[in-house]
Amino acid sequence: MIPFLRQVARAYAANELGNLQDYCFVFPNKRSGVFFTHYLALEAAGKPFLMPEIATIAEVTRSFSALTEAPRLDQLFILYNEYRELSGENVADFDRFLFWGEMLLNDFNDVDLYLVDPHKLFVNLQRFREVSANYLTEEQTEIINRYWGEKFVHSSPDEFWNHIHSTPTPLENKFLQLWEVLDELFERFHKRLLDNGMATRGMFARNAVNLLSKGRDRKLPFSRYIFVGFNVLTLSEIKIFEKLQARGCADFYWDMASPAFSAKGNRASLFMQQNVGCFPSLYDLGELYPENPGFPKIHITGVPSAFGQTKLAGQQLDRWIASGAVTDTADAIDTAVVLPDESLFIPMVHAVPPSFSALNVTMGFPLKNTAVSSLMSAIVNLHLRSSRSRGEWSFFYEDMRAVLTHPMLQSYAPEGCNALLRLMVERRLYMVSAALIAETAPALAFIFTPVTDTNGIDEVHDYFFRLASTLREFTAGDKERMIENYFLDTYLIELENIRRACRNWKISMKDTTFIQLLQSTISSASIRFTGEPLKGLQVMGVLETRALDFDNLIILSMNERVFPRKQYSRSFIPDSLRRSYGMATTELQESIFAYSFYRLISRATNVRLFYDARTLSGKNSEISRYIAQLLYLFPECEVDHDLASFSSVISEEAGLTVEKTPEIMAKLKEFTVEGGRTLSASSINGYINCPLSFYLKRVCGLDLDEEVMDYMDSGTYGDIMHAAAERLYKELRGSRQEVKITSEILDSFIKDEIKLDTVITELINEKYNRYPAGDRTPLVGECKVLARVMKHFLILMFRAEKGIAPFDFIDGEHKVRGTMRITDSLSVNIYQIIDRIDRVYPSGRYGEGLGLLRIVDYKTGGDLTEFKDMDELFDPEMKDRRKAILQLLFYCNAYAQQTGYDGAIRPQIYPFRTLSTSGLPPLKYSGEALDDYRPVNEEFMERFRSTIAEIFNPDIPFTQALKEDSCTFCSFKAICRRNPQ
C-alpha cells in the first residue's frame, strides 16, 4: 500500500506543482514533514519546483505573533510572583508553591488551547448559581455539538459544584481559597508575560484564533494551508481550521485506512469521522478512505523477558533480510522498530543485526538513564540526608557507599573511593565527617563538601557547578564517554538557566527546592542523535510515528500501562469541569494512542508485535488492550499468536569444585613456611563446613562481609563479652602469674555495678562505636539495652563461679602461636587465642598440687556441651555438629604443646544463654563428664590431623558444602548459586 504522506504528495505534485511555493504544509511533528518532502521530490520525478513551507501546528500559531515563547522556568517564576502579590501576607513560600505551580501552568495552557473563558471557569462558589446556566459561549457550544456530536456528552459544572458541601470541609476550603484567586491570577500572569514580550503555547493558539476571527482583511503569508495527518484536535485548532477553511485557503487530509476506524465504539475513531466530515479534502484520494480496508497479517509473540523481546526483534529483522522483505539494509527506510518503553532503547540497538549498515534513531536517549545521572542522584541523596552535629557535617554511610561504589567515580579516583570504603568498615562508621573524608581521600573532597547555607541558591549552585565542571574535565576527550559529556554540558547549562531565571525574577528558595528543580529539568531532557532521517532502519518512539507508514513493522512492549501508557491527570481543574468545558481528559489521550496504533499497522505488509509474558510481583503482565481487540473483536484479522521460549539444557546441577593447581598449592604452602600464614580452630571448622568457602576466604583472602551494619551482630556482642570478662580478671591479677579468686572477690564484682557499667561502656564504644579506647560516652538506644544484657550475664557468670571458688585465674585471651606436626612431611603454622585459662579445685581443698587446669571458652550462642563420638565433631553432614567442642579440644592440645604441660586439662564451655538455668555444666562424652581431654585426645588428633592433611592433599579439590544449611549465613552463597531457606 502506498504510504499516506506519499499519496498526499502525489496529489499535489500532479495538480499544484507550480504553486507549491505559496503553500504551507502543516504536520503533527517535524519528522512527518521530512518524509513528506522526500515523497514530494520522488513524485515530482525530476521536474523543477520550489519547495513549500513545512511547519508544525505550534510553528503556525507562533507565526501570527511577534512574541517569543517563554521558557518554562520563567513562566513558573512569573506565576509565583503574581501569586505572591495577589495573596499578600498569606502567600506560601516558593518551596511549597513549586509542586502545584507546575500544575497551574499546565492548566492555564489548557484553558487557552481550548478557548475557555477563565472568568466562567474559575468562578467562585457564591457566583456559580448566577452563571451556571450559561457557562459555555454560544460559539463553544456550537463547536462542541458539531464536532463531537452525540459521541461526546459534555456534562454541566453542576456535577462538580453540587459536591461542595453547604459548609465546606477543611479540604474543600483549601481548594476554594486557591480556586477563587485563579481568575485574577490567570489575567495577571498573561499580562506580565505580554509586558515582557513572551507567551505560552496556549496563548499563541488563542491569539491566532483571535486574529483569524477579525475578518479577511489580514493578509496571510501563504495562499493555502494544508493540514496533514492530525487526529484529536483542541478547540483552538478546530477554530483555526474553520477560519482558514472559511477563507478558502485550507485543505485537510486524514488517514483513515484501518477497519478499526469504522468499528463502533473504538476509541481510535472517536473523532476521525467528525474530522473527515467537518474538514474534507480538496483532492479525492480514494485510497485514503477505502470502503473496505483490511488488516495486514499480524504475528503476536509473548516473550518471558523484557530484553528478550529485543533479541527476538533482531532475529526477525534477520529473517526479513533473508526472505527479501528488507531489500536494502543500507537504506531500510521502509522498516521500523517502535519502542513504547524507552528503557529498551540500548538493548534494541545492540540487537540490530550488523548487516544493517545505517540506523536512524528518532527517539531521544533519556539523560536520566546515563551513568552520570545516577551518580548525580546518589550525590543529591548524600547531601539531602547529611546532618550537622556539634558544628561538624557528616554523611550517612549508606549514601556514601552508593556514591563511592559508582563505576564512574571508581574510575575517577579508585584509591580514594576504596580507602573510604575500608575506613567505614574497619571503624564501623555510620556517619562519616567531612573532615575525616578530606583527610582520608583529598581527591574526593569536592564531592563531600557540605552545603551549609540551606536557605539560598548561591552556595548549592556553586557546589553543583564545581562538581559538574570537575567531572567534565575528567571525561573531556574520552570518546567512550560522549553521552556523559553531553549530560554534563546540559547539566551546566541548566544550572545557569535556573540561577539566571531566579535572579531575573528575584526568586529565593531553599537548597532542596533548587535541587528538585534541577533534577526535574534533567530528568525530562534527552540526547537527540544526529543522523539522516531518510536512510537506514528506523528506531522510533510511538508519537514519532505519526503520519508515517512502513512495510515492515515491529512493535515491542505491547503490554497494558506501557502501550497505551497509563495516564495520570495532575490538574487543579476537576475532571467533571474539564468535560463541561470541552477540555482534554485522559480519554482523549487514550484515543490518541489507539489511533496511533491502528493507523500505524494499517498499511504495513509484515507486522510483528511482542509483549512481556512474565508474571511479575504476583501480577500477570497483561497484554495490551490493542492485542486483545485484534484477537477478539476483529475476527477478520489474520493473527498468529504464540509464546516464545528460550532453549536451555537441563542437566543435573554439578557442585562447584576448585582443583588444587600448582598455583593453589603454592598458596597453601604459605601455611607451612616459618613465619607464614596460620591456621586456627575456627578456620578448620570452616573447612569442615565448606571446603570451597575455606578456599575463598582463607586461601584467596576474599571477604565479602564488608557491610557496615546498623545493629550489633553476634560476633561483636561475643567479642565485648569476652573482653569484659578478661579485663575484670586481668586487672585483678596485675603483673602476677596468677591470682586467687574467692567468693568475696566475686561478690565485689557483682555489687560494683558502676565498675561493670564503666567496663562495658568503654568496650562497646571501642569495639562497636569505634571510639578511642577508654571513651565513656554514654550509651543510647540499642547499645544501652545490650549493655544491660551483658551486665546481667556477667553477674550470672560470677554467681555461677562462686560454686567453684576459690580458683586461680591464670590468663585471658591467651595467645598460642607455633607449628603443629601433621605428618612426617607436613607441619603447619597455628595461631589460637584461648578465652581463659584457670585452675579449679574439685576436691574443695585449695593448695599446690591439688588443682585441675581448665581451658575455658565463652559462648554467647547455643552451643551443645555433649558428644557421643568423633563424628559429631568432624562429620560435615552431622546435624548440630559440635564445633565448640572441637575448638576446645584443639585449644587443649595447642596449650599443652606450647607449655610442655602433660597433665590433665578440663575443657570447659561457659554457655551464657543457659547460665541461669544450667550453671556451668561439664563437657560430656558418651554421657560421662569429660574432666580430662587426654582419654579422647588420640582419636581426636587422628581425625584432626587427617582433616588438615586433606586440605594440603593436591588430589582432593575444594568442594561445596554437603549440607546447604551451612550456606545460610555464608557471604559466598551467591557465587555458589545456593539459596538455603
N, C-alpha and C positions, 0 to 999 in steps of 0.2 A: 504494500500500500504506500502511496506517495505521502511523504511527511506533510503534516498540516501547514507548516510555515512555507514549504515549497509550493503548495497549492496556492497560497495567497500570493507568493512571489510570482508564480506563473501567470496569475490573473492580471497582475499589474504590469508585468513585463510585456504581456500580449496587448494590453489595452492602453497603458498610460506611460510607456517607457520614456516618451519625450517630455512628460510633465513631472517626473519624479522629484526634480529639484525643488518643486514648490510644495511638496508634501512632507508631512511628519508622521512616521510610523511609531506608534506607542505600544510598548510591550510590558509584561509584568516584571521582567528583570532584564538586566543588561545582556545576559548570555543568549537569551532567545533573539535579541536584536542582532547579535553577532552571527548566529546561524542564519537569520533571515537575509542578511547582506550576502552571505555565501550563496544561498539558494538564488537570490536575485541575480547575482553575477552569472550563475550557471544558466538561468533561464534567458538571460539576455543574449546568450550564445555568441559573444564576441561583438555585439553591436555596441557602439559608444553611447553612453548615457551619463548623466550627472546623478550621483548618489543622493537619495533623500535624507532628511534628518531622521536619526534613530534616537529615541528617548524612552525613558520610563515615565509612568504617570506622575511620580514625585517631581521629576525634572520639568514636566509640562506645567504643573501647578506653580512651581517656583519661577518659571519664566514670565508669569504675569505680575511679578513683583520685583522691586529693586532691593528688597530686604535680603539679608543673609540669614541662613539657618542658625539658630542659637545652639551652641554646644550644650550637651546635657547638663554639665556641671553649672554652667551659667544659668540655665533655666531653674535648676534646683535652688541656687543661692538667691536668685531674684525672687522666687516664690517665697522663700523663708523670710527675706527682708520685708516683703509686702505683708506677710502674715504677722510678722513681729510688730510692724507699725499699726496694723489693723487691730491687734489684740491687746496692745498696750502692756501693762504690767503682768498680765496673766499668761504671757507667751511662754511656751516651752523652749528650753534651750535647743540648740541645733542637734545635739546628740540624740535627743528624743524625737526631734522633728524628722530626721533622716528617713526613717522607715516609712512613715506614711506620706512624707513629701514626695517620694518616688511614685507612690500610688496616685497622688493627686495630679502629678504631671501627666501620667497615662490617661487619667480620667478627663482632664482638661483637653488633652489632644483629641480624645474620642468625641467630646462634645462638639469640637469644631469639625471633625471629619464627618459627623452625622448631622451637622447643621442644626443642632439642638439649641433652643432658646435657653440660655443659662438662667434667665430671670424666672422661667417657669419650672425648670428642673430643680434648681436649688431654692425652692420655696420653703418658707418656714411653716411650722405646723399650724399657726394661727391663720396664715393667709391661704392655706391649702384649700379650704372649702370655697373660697372666693374664686379661685381659678381652676378648680378641678374639672369643671365642665368643659374647659377649653384649653387643655394642656398641650395640644398639638396645633400648629398653624394649619390653615386650610391647605397650603401647599404641601406640608409634610404629610397630612392625611391623604391627600390625593396621590402623592408619590408612593406611599406605603401600600395603599389599596391597589394601585395599578401595578406596582412592581411585584409585590408579594402575593397579592390576590388572596384566595381562600386558603392557600397553604400556610400562610403566616397569620396567626391570630394574635394581634397585639393586645395586651391587657391594659387595664386602667391603673393609674397610680394608686387608686383606692386600695388595690390589693396589698400595696406596701403600707400606706399610711394607716389603714384600718388596724394594722397590727401594733401600732403605737398605743400604749395604754393612755387612758384619760389622765392618769397621774403617772408619768413616765418613770420607769425603773432607773436606778443609778447608771446602768449601762446605756439605756436609751438616752438618758440625759447627756452623757458624754458624747454620744453620736450627734444629738441635736445641737449641742453647743458648737461643734465644728461645722455641721451642715448649714447652720443659719448664717455663717460668715462666708460660705463658699461663693455665693453670688457676687458679693463685692470683691472678694479675693480674686475671682476669675477676671473681673474687669480691671482691677489694679495690676494684676500680673500681665495682662495683654498690653496695657498702656505702657508699663515700664519696658517691656520688650520693644514695642514700637518706638519709644523715645530713644532707644539705643540702636535702632536700625536693625532689629532682629525679629525673627518669628519662628514659630514651631511648624512642623509639617501640617498639622491640622489648620493652623492659621493661614498657611499658603493655600490650602484647599478651599477654605471658606472665602478667602479673598478672590480666588479665581472664579468661584461661583458668582460672587457679587459683581465682579467686573463684567462677566458674560451676561449677567441679567440686566445690565443697564441699557441695553439696546444694541443695535447693529452698527452704530457709528464707529465704534472702536475697531480699528484695523488690526487684523490678526497677522502674525508673522508668516503663517502658512495658509495656503488656499484650501487645504484639506488635512484633517487629522484622521489617521486610520488606526483604530484600536484593535489589537490582535491578541487573542488567547487569554482574555480575562475570565474571571469566574464570579465569585461573590463580590459585590460592589458595595461601597459605602454610599450614604446618601449624597455626599458631595460629588463622588464620581458619577452617580446617576444624573445629578443636575448638570454637571459639565458635559456629559454625553448628550443630554437633552438639548442644552443651549447650542452646542455645536451642530447637532442634528437639525435644529430649527433654522440655523443659518445656512443649511445646505452644504456644510463643509466637514462632514463627519462620515466615516464608514466603519463598519464593525464586522469582525469575523470571530465566530465562536466555534470551538472544537467540540463536536457532539458525536464523534464516531465511536460510540460504545453502546451496546444494548442495555447497559446498566442505566443509561441516562433516560431511557424510556420506561424503566421499571417504576411502578407506582410505589411511593414511599421511600425510595432510595435517596439517601442524603446527597449523593453525588449529583443528582439532577434537581435539587431543591430550588435552585434559582436559574438554571440554564434555560429552561423553557421560556421563562419570563424575559431573560436576556435576548433570546432569539426573536421573541415576539415584539419586544419594545424597540430593539435596535437591530433592524435587519441589515443584511449585507448588500452592497451595491452590485457586486457581481455574484451571480448564482453559481456557486460551486457545489454541485450535486454531491461530490464525494465528501464534503464536509458534514453533510447531514444525510447520510444514506438511510433509505427507508427500512432496510432490514440488515443492520450491521451485525456482525458476528464476533465471537471471541476467538482469539488465537488458541492454539493448543498450548496448555499450561502444565508444567511439571512442578509439583509441590513436594518438597522433601523436608522432613523433620530431622534435625541433627542434634544429638545429645551433647552439644558443646557450642559455646558462642564462637570461639576461634575456629572450631571445626567447620563452621559454615564457610569461612573464608577459604579453607583448604579445598572443600568441595567446589566452591565457586571457581577456584583456579583450575581444578580438573575439568570442569565444564567448559571453560574457555579453551583448554587444550582440545577437547572433543570437537568444539565448533571449528577450530582450525583444521583438524583432521578431516572433518566432514565437508569442508568448504563453505560453511556458513559464514565464517570470517575469512574473507578473501585476501585482505591485505593487512598483515599485522603491524605494518609501519604506519598505516593510515586507517585504523579501525574506528572511524568516526560514527559508524552505524552500530556500534556495540557499547553498551553501558553497564556499569555495576553501580547500583543505587544503595546507599548506606543510611538507613534511618537512624542507626546507632553510630554516632561519630567515633566512639571508642574502638570500633573495628577498623578504623582507617589504616593504622600502621600494619596490623596483621594482613589486611587485604592487599596492601601494596606489596608486601613480601610474598603473598600467594600468587600474584600475577605471573603467568609463565614468562620465562626470559625471552621467548620468541616475539613478544610484544616490545618492539624497539622504542615505541613512543607511548607516553602515558600522560593524559591531561586530567589534572585534579581540579575540579571546580569548587569543591568544598574546602573550607579553611581548616587548618590543623589548630585545635584549641590550645592556647598558651597554657591553660590550666593543666594540660597533660604533659608538659615538659618537665625535665629534671629540675630546672631552676625554680619552677613554680612550686614544686613540692618542697624544695629547700626553703624557699621564702615563707611558705606556710608554716613549716616547722619552726623557723626563726620567729615568726609572729607569735605562735603559741608559746614559745620560750619566754618572750617578753611579757605577754599578757598574764602569765602565771608567775612572773618573778615577784619577789617580795623584799621589803626593806625592814631590817631589824637592827636596832642599835646603830643606826646611821650607815649600815652596810647592806648593799644589794646582793641578793643571792638568787640562784636559778635552780629549779626543780630537776632532780636527776633524770627523770623520765623524758622531760623535754630536751635536756642536754644530750641524752643518748640518741634521741631521734635526729638531732642536728649533727652530732659527731659521727654517726654511722652512715650519714647520707653519702652516696657514692661521689657526688661532685665535691663535697668538702673533703672527703678522704683523698681525692686526687689532688686537691689544692694544698693540704697540709696534713699528710698522713701521720707524721711523727707527733704533731701536736694533738691531733684527734685521739690517737691511741694512748698518749700519755695521760690525757684527761680521763679516758675510759678506765685505764688501770687505776688511776688515783681514786675514782669514785668507788671501785670495787674493793681495793685494798683498805681504804679508810672508811668504807661503808658510809659514804656521804649522800644524804638525801637532799640537802640543799648545799650548793657549792657557791662560795662567794666570788664576786667578780675579781677581787684582788688575788685570790688563790688561782683563778683561771689565768689571769695575766702573768702571774709568776710562773706557772707550770707550762703554759703554751702562749708565749708572747705573740706568735704569728696569728693567733685567733682572737686576740683581744678586741679587734674591731667588731667582731660579732657579739661578744659578750659585754660590750659597753652598755651600761644601763641608761635608759631614758628617764631622767629624773623629773623633768617638767611634764606632768601628765595632763595639764590643763591648756596646753597650747600646741601649735603645729610646727613651730620652727625647729625645735630640737628633734622631734620624731622625723621630720622631713630630712634634716641634716644626717640623722643616723642612717636612714634607708638610702639616701643618696650616696653616702660614703660606702655603704655595704654593696650596693649595686655597681658602683664605679670600680671598687676593688675587684669584684668578681668579673667585671667586664674586661679589666686589664688582664686577668688570668686567662680568659677564654679567647682574647683577641688573637687572630692569626691562626687559630685551630679550626681547620675546615670541618672536622668532625663535630664541632660544636656550633655550627652555623645557626641552628634553631635556638640554642641557648643565647647566642649573641643577639639574635633578633629580639628574644624575650627581654634581655637586659636593656637593650636600646629602648624598647617600648616601655619598660618599667621606668626608666629615667625620664622619658618624655611625659608619661602620665604623672609622675611625681611633680614635675614642673608645672604641668597643666593645673593640678589641684591647688598648688601653692599660688599660682598666678590668679586663679579664679577666687581663691579665698581673700587675697589682697585686694583684688579689684572690687569685690563686693563687701569687703570688711566683715568677713565671717570668722568667728572664733569657734573652736571645737576642741574636744578632748583628743588625746593621742589615739585612743581606741577608735574613735569615730573616723579620724584621718586614715587609720589603717583599714578600717572597714570600707571606706570609700575607695581606697587604693586597690584592695583585694577584689572588690566588686567590679571595678573597671577592668582589671587584668583578667578576671575570670570570664568576661564576655568577649575579650579580644581573641583574635585568631590570626594565624600566619597564612597569608594568601600566596599560594605557589604561582610562580610565573611560568608561562608556557604558551603553546599555540593551541587555542581552544578548538580549532578546526582540524586537528591532527591527533591521531592516537586513540587508544582505548580511553573511554570517558569514565571517570570515577566521581560520583556526584552525591550530594545530599538530595532529599526529597524535593524541597522547594526550588532547587536549581534546575529541575527537570521541566518546569512549567513551559508549555507550548512546544517542547521538543519531542521528537519521535526517534525510535531506534528499532532496527530489525532484530537485534539480539539483545535481550534484556535479562539481567539478573538483579533480583531484589533480596537483600538479606534482612534478618531480624523481623520477620513477619509475625510479630507477637503483639498481643494487646499491651497497651501502655508504652509501646515503642513505636508501632505504626498501626493505628494512629497513636500519637503521643498523648499521654494523659495531660489534660488541660486543667490548670488551676487559675481561677479568676481572682486576682488581687485588685480589688477596686472598692472605692468608697460608695459607688453607686450601686445599690442593691439590684439583683438580677431582675426583679419584677419591674423596677423603674427603667432599666435598660430595655426591656421588652416593650414597655409602654412607649418609649421614645424612638424605637426602631434602631437602637444601638447594638453593637456587636455583643454576642454572648458566646458561650463555649460551643453551642450547637453550630454556630457559623464556622468556627474553627474546624469542627469535625466535618462539616460539608466541604471545606477546602481540601482536607486530606483525602476524603472519599473521592472527590472529583479528580484530584491529582493521581490517585491510584488507577482508577478505571480509564482515565484518559491516556495514561502512560502505557498501559498494556494493550490499548485498542488497536494500534497499528503495527505492533511487533509481530514478527514471524515466529521467533523462538523465545519463550518466556520460562525462566526458572525462578521459583520462589523458595526460599529457605527460611525455616523458623527454628528456634531453640526448643527442643523437645524434652528438656530435662525437667525434673521435679526439684524445685528449689525451696528450701526452708518450709517444707511441708505443703507447698502450694504448687500446682501444676503451672508450667509455663504455657499459659493459654495462647492458642493460636489467634492470629488477628481476625477480627470480625470480617475482614475482606476475604480471607480464605474460607471462612465458614459460609459466607454468602455465595462464593463461587461453587462450593461443594453442594449446597442445599437449596439455594434459591434460583440458580441458573442451570437447570438440567441440560440445556442445550450446549453448555460449555464443556468441551472435552478436557478433562482433568485427570492426570496421573498423580496419585498421592502415595508416597512411600516413606519409610523411615530408614535413615542411614545407620549403618553400624560400622564400628571400627574393628578390623580384624586383629585378633590377638591370639597368641599361642598360650594355651592354658596347660601348665605343667605343674607338677608338684614342686612347691617352693623349696629350694635348697637353702640350707642355712649358710650364712656368711662365714667364710674362713679366711685366715691370713696365714699363708705359708711362711715358714721361717727361712727366708732367703739369707744369703751371706751378709747382706746389709743389716738385716734384722738381728742376726746372730752377733754381729759386731756391736750393735746397740746393747744387746743382752750382756755382752762381755763386760760392759761398763759396771755391772753389778758385782763383778768378781775381782776387779783390779784394786789394789790397795789405794785407799782414799777416794774410791769411785762412788757411784750411786749405791743406795742402800735399799734393802727390803725390810718390811715391818710386818707385824702380825696382821694389821688391817689390810695391807696390800696382798698378803697370802689369802686372807678371807675374800678379798675382791677377786682374786684369780679363781678360787673355787666357785664363787657365784657365777662369774662370766669371764672366761679367758680373753675374749675379744675386748671387753671393757678394760681389763688389766693392760692389754697391749696398747690401747689408745691412750689411756691415762698415764700409766707408769712407764711404758717404753717410749711412746711418742711424745709424752708430755702435754697432751691435749687436755684442756679443761674448759668445757662449755658452760660450767656453772658460774657465770660471771654476772649474774643479775644482782643488783642491789635491792634486797628485799626490804619492804617497809614493815616487817614484823620480825620478831626474834625466832630464828629457826632452831630446831632441836640441837644441832651441833653447837651453836653459840651458847645456848642455855646450858648444855652439859659442860662446856669449857669454863663458864663462870662458876658453876657449882664446884668443879674440880679445883679451880684456882682459889675459891673462898676457903675450902677445907685446908688446902695446902698452906695458905697464908697464915691462918689461925694457928696451926700446929708448928709451922716453921718459926714464926715469931716467938713462940713459947720456947722452942728448942734453942734458938740463937745459934752460936758457933759451936755448940757441943755436938758430939757424935749422935747422941740420942737423949730423949727426955722422958721421964716417967710421967704418965698421965693418970691422975687419980680421979675418983668420983667428985672430989671437991673442985678440981680444975674444970671438969665437965659441967658442974653446976654453975661455975662462974661464967662459962661460955653461954650457958642457957639464960642466965639472968642479965648478962650485959648486952641487952638488945641494941643499945646505942652503938656498941662496938660492931655488932653484926650488921646493923644498918649501914654503918660507915664503910665497912669492907665491901659489902655487896654493891653499894652505890658507886664506889670507886671502880670496881671491876666492870659493872655494867657500862659506865661511862667510857672506860678504856677499851673494852672488847666489843661493845655493841655500838655505842655512840661515837667511838673513835676520838674521844677527847684525850688530852695528855694524861699520863699516868698520875694517879693521885687526885684527879679532878673530882670535886664533891658537889658538882652542880645538882640541885635537887631533881629527882626523877619525876616524870609526869606520865600520864596515860598508861599505856601497856607496860612500860618499864617499871612504873611504880607498883602495878599489880604483880608483875612477875617477881619483883624484889621481895614482896611479902611471901610469895610462894616459896622462893628459895630459902628465906629465913625460916619458914615453917619446917622445910625438910632438913635443914641443918640442925635445928633444935631436936627434931625426931632422931637424927643420927647420934647426937650427943647423948640423948636419953637411952638409946639402944646400947651405946658403948659403955654406959655405966654398968651394964651387965657383965662386961668382960674386964672392967677396971680392977686393979691397976694394970696398965700395959705400957710398953715402951714405944714411943714414936721415934722411928729411925730416919725416914726421909719421905718426901713427897715430890711428885713429878721427877722421879729418879731416872736419869738418862743412862741407857746402856748402848754403847757403840762398840762394834767389834766384828770378828769374822767367825762364821759358823761352817764347819766342815760338813758337807752333804754326802759326798762320795770321795773315793780316793783321788779323783781327778777334778772335783768341783768343790770350791769353797765360795761362800757368798758373804757380802757385807750386810750386816744387820744394824738396825738402829731402832731402839724402843724407848718409850717414856712410860715408866711404871707409875701409876697414880699414887701408890703409897706402899711403904714397907714398914712393918712394925713387928713387935714381939708380944705375944699374949701368954698367959699362964693358965692353962686349962685346969690344973690341979687346985687353983686358988691360992697357991703358995708363991709369993713373989721372991725371986732371988736368982743369982747367977747359976746357970746350968739347968734351970727348970723351965725356961721359956720355949715357945714354939714360934718360929719365924712365919710371918704371913706376907703374902703378896696380895694387895687389895686393889680391886678395880671398881671404881664408882660407875654405876649405870643409872641413867635417868629414864631409860626405856623400859620395855617389858621383857628383858632377857630372862630365859629359864635357867635354873640352877641345878638341874638334874640331867644325867645322861646314862644310857644303859650300855652303849658300845661306841666304838670309834666312828662307826658310820654316821652317827648323829652329829659328829664334828666335821667329817670330811666328805660326806656324800652330797653332791650339789643338788640332787633331786629330793633330798630329805626335807619334809615339812618342818618348819621351825628349827632349822639347823642351828646348833649351839655355837654360834660364832664367838660369844663372850668367853665360853669355857676354853675354846681353842686358844684364844688370845691369852688367857690367864696361864695356861699350861706352858705356852711358849715363853711368857714372862719368867716363869719359874726357872726354865732351862737357861734363858739368857742371863739371868741374875747369878745363877749358880756358876755358869761358865766365866762370867766377869770376875766374880769374887773368889772362885775356887771353893765355894761352900758346898759340902756334900751331905749336909744334914737334912732333916725334914723341913719342908716348906708347905704351909697350908695355902692353897689358892682360895681366895675369898671374894665373892661379889657382894657389893653393897647396893641392893635394889631400892632406890629411893622411893619408887612408886608404892612399894608394899611395906615400907618400914613400920608404919603404924599398925599393921595387922600381922606381919610375919617376922618383924625384927630383923636379925642378921642370920639367916639360915645358912648352914654349911653347904658346900657343893656335895652332891650325892652321885655316886657311881654304882649302878645296879642296885639302887635302894639303900646303899650304905654311905655314911658320911666319909668324905674324902679329906682326911686331916693331913695327908702327905701325898704329894704328887708322884713320888718315886714308884709306887706299885704299878701305876699305869703308864709310866714315862717311856719304857722301852717300846711298847706298842704305839704310843703316841708319836714318838720321834721317828719311828719307822715310817708311819703314814705321812708325817710332816716332811721328812727328807724326800720321800717319794714324790710328794706334790711339788716341792721345789725343783727336784730333778726333772720333772715333766716340763716345767717352764723352760728349762735350758736344753731340752731334747729337740734337736733340729727336725726330727721326723714327725713330731706332733704339732699340728698347726694351732693357732689361736682360733677358737670357735665361739659361736654364740652360746648364751646361757641355755642350758637344757630346760630350765623351768622359767616360763615367762613371768612369773611373779617377781623374779629377780630384776625385771626390767622396769618395774613400776616407777621407781624414782631415779632411773638412770638418765644421765644427761645425753647419752648417745642413742636412745631408743629410736629417734627419728632416722638416724643413719641406718640402723638395722631393720627399719620398717616394722618394728614391733609396736603393738598398741595394746598393752595389757590393761585389763579393766580394773 
